[in-house]
Amino acid sequence: METTTVTDAALALAAAGFRVFPLRPLSKEPAIKRWQIEAAADPIAVEMMFDKPHLGLGLACGPQPNGLNVVAIDIDPRHDGWDSWAALVTAHDAQFPNAVIHRTPNGGAHVFFNAPRDLRNSRSKLGPGIDSRAAGGYVVLPPSRL
């Protein structure tokens, strides 16, 4: 998805049926207190949320209005995430033909899946440097600046 602003990216994701919300400028922190409830896919609500400059873009993981259940695997290279990821992929002979992947500013990545609803957020349970974000969790998306 080619976009030039956080607002454009938020509106494009909302139009595709994904729940988004603003983050504080140069931060991973939500700019709204009740982000889990107020994250929206409605373009009018999204446009109102992103009415201030320099906001970041958060994606609320879990069930989406478009019928997908978004789970993101967060690979953190500072904690051996790439080695853990390689070991998981090898051990399970995993292939991800429909996964969406984007690189993170720290040299890691987010790998997005449509997954069963019973998945939960975790921290390093899958391996060192690998977190998962599901219902009740979120990830920072480009073109956010940190």
Backbone torsions as a table, in degrees:
resi	resn	phi	psi	omega
1	MET	NA	113.7	178.5
2	GLU	-89.4	117.3	175.9
3	THR	-137.4	163.5	-179.2
4	THR	-112.4	-22.7	-179.0
5	THR	-130.1	161.0	176.0
6	VAL	-61.4	-41.0	179.6
7	THR	-62.4	-43.6	177.9
8	ASP	-60.8	-43.3	179.6
9	ALA	-64.1	-43.2	179.5
10	ALA	-61.9	-43.5	179.9
11	LEU	-67.1	-38.4	177.8
12	ALA	-64.2	-43.0	178.7
13	LEU	-66.5	-41.6	178.1
14	ALA	-61.7	-41.9	179.0
15	ALA	-63.2	-26.9	177.8
16	ALA	-88.5	3.5	175.1
17	GLY	88.6	26.1	178.5
18	PHE	-107.8	142.9	-179.5
19	ARG	-85.4	119.1	-178.2
20	VAL	-124.5	163.9	177.3
21	PHE	-157.9	160.6	-178.0
22	PRO	-83.2	150.8	173.5
23	LEU	-111.5	154.4	176.8
24	ARG	-59.9	149.5	179.2
25	PRO	-54.8	134.0	177.0
26	LEU	55.2	35.8	-175.1
27	SER	-146.9	162.4	172.9
28	LYS	-96.7	1.9	-176.7
29	GLU	-84.0	138.2	176.9
30	PRO	-59.5	142.7	177.1
31	ALA	-88.9	-7.8	176.6
32	ILE	-123.0	142.7	-174.4
33	LYS	-67.5	-41.9	-175.3
34	ARG	-104.3	52.2	-175.0
35	TRP	-58.5	-34.4	-178.0
36	GLN	-64.1	-29.9	179.4
37	ILE	-92.9	-39.6	-172.4
38	GLU	-89.3	-10.7	174.8
39	ALA	-53.8	136.5	-169.9
40	ALA	-136.4	155.4	171.9
41	ALA	-113.3	-1.1	179.1
42	ASP	-79.9	120.3	-175.6
43	PRO	-56.4	-36.5	-179.7
44	ILE	-67.6	-45.3	177.9
45	ALA	-62.8	-41.3	-179.6
46	VAL	-64.9	-43.7	179.5
47	GLU	-61.0	-38.8	178.3
48	MET	-67.8	-37.3	-179.9
49	MET	-67.0	-33.4	-175.1
50	PHE	-101.5	39.8	-176.6
51	ASP	-87.4	-3.4	179.1
52	LYS	-108.6	150.8	179.6
53	PRO	-73.9	157.1	170.9
54	HIS	70.2	14.8	177.3
55	LEU	-74.2	155.0	173.1
56	GLY	-96.4	177.2	-176.0
57	LEU	-120.9	121.9	176.0
58	GLY	-111.5	142.9	174.5
59	LEU	-110.0	120.7	175.1
60	ALA	-75.8	119.3	-179.5
61	CYS	-79.6	171.0	-178.3
62	GLY	100.1	-160.9	-177.2
63	PRO	-59.5	136.5	-178.9
64	GLN	-118.4	155.1	177.1
65	PRO	-58.9	-23.2	-179.3
66	ASN	-82.6	3.6	177.7
67	GLY	94.2	-9.5	178.0
68	LEU	-82.8	156.0	172.5
69	ASN	-118.5	98.7	-172.2
70	VAL	-78.6	124.4	170.3
71	VAL	-123.0	132.5	179.1
72	ALA	-115.3	131.2	171.6
73	ILE	-96.6	124.6	-178.2
74	ASP	-104.6	113.7	-179.0
75	ILE	-99.4	117.8	-177.2
76	ASP	-110.0	109.0	-177.1
77	PRO	-67.4	-20.1	-179.6
78	ARG	-69.6	-15.8	-179.5
79	HIS	-124.9	36.3	177.2
80	ASP	64.8	27.8	-178.6
81	GLY	-59.3	-39.8	-178.8
82	TRP	-67.1	-37.8	177.1
83	ASP	-66.0	-42.5	178.4
84	SER	-63.4	-41.6	-179.8
85	TRP	-63.4	-45.9	179.1
86	ALA	-60.3	-41.2	179.0
87	ALA	-64.7	-41.4	178.1
88	LEU	-63.6	-47.5	-179.0
89	VAL	-60.7	-43.8	179.7
90	THR	-66.9	-46.6	-177.0
91	ALA	-61.9	-31.8	-176.7
92	HIS	-107.8	7.4	-176.9
93	ASP	45.9	46.0	-172.6
94	ALA	-77.9	143.3	173.6
95	GLN	-133.6	145.0	-174.1
96	PHE	-130.3	67.2	-175.0
97	PRO	-65.2	-26.4	-177.1
98	ASN	-110.1	7.6	-179.7
99	ALA	-74.7	146.0	173.6
100	VAL	-104.8	131.6	-176.8
101	ILE	-127.0	135.0	170.0
102	HIS	-135.5	146.8	-179.9
103	ARG	-78.0	146.3	177.0
104	THR	-101.9	160.0	-176.8
105	PRO	-60.0	-23.2	-177.7
106	ASN	-89.1	9.6	179.5
107	GLY	91.6	3.5	177.1
108	GLY	-93.7	-155.0	-179.9
109	ALA	-159.4	159.9	166.6
110	HIS	-112.8	131.2	175.9
111	VAL	-114.1	119.0	-174.9
112	PHE	-102.8	135.9	179.9
113	PHE	-131.1	156.0	164.6
114	ASN	-93.4	114.7	-168.5
115	ALA	-129.3	167.9	175.9
116	PRO	-59.8	151.1	-176.3
117	ARG	-69.0	-16.3	-174.9
118	ASP	-85.6	4.6	177.7
119	LEU	-75.7	149.5	-177.4
120	ARG	-124.4	168.1	172.8
121	ASN	-70.1	144.8	176.1
122	SER	-147.3	159.7	178.1
123	ARG	-128.6	109.2	177.5
124	SER	61.7	15.2	176.1
125	LYS	-71.8	-31.4	179.2
126	LEU	-80.7	-17.4	-179.8
127	GLY	154.4	161.7	177.9
128	PRO	-56.6	131.9	176.9
129	GLY	79.0	12.7	177.7
130	ILE	-125.6	117.8	174.9
131	ASP	-112.4	155.9	173.8
132	SER	-121.1	145.6	176.9
133	ARG	-125.4	122.5	179.8
134	ALA	-132.4	-151.1	179.9
135	ALA	-52.8	130.8	-178.0
136	GLY	89.5	-1.2	178.5
137	GLY	-121.0	170.3	178.1
138	TYR	-149.5	165.1	173.8
139	VAL	-131.7	155.8	175.3
140	VAL	-87.0	133.1	-179.1
141	LEU	-115.0	153.9	172.5
142	PRO	-66.6	150.4	9.3
143	PRO	-97.4	37.9	177.2
144	SER	-56.1	148.5	176.1
145	ARG	-114.2	131.8	179.0
146	LEU	-114.2	NA	NA
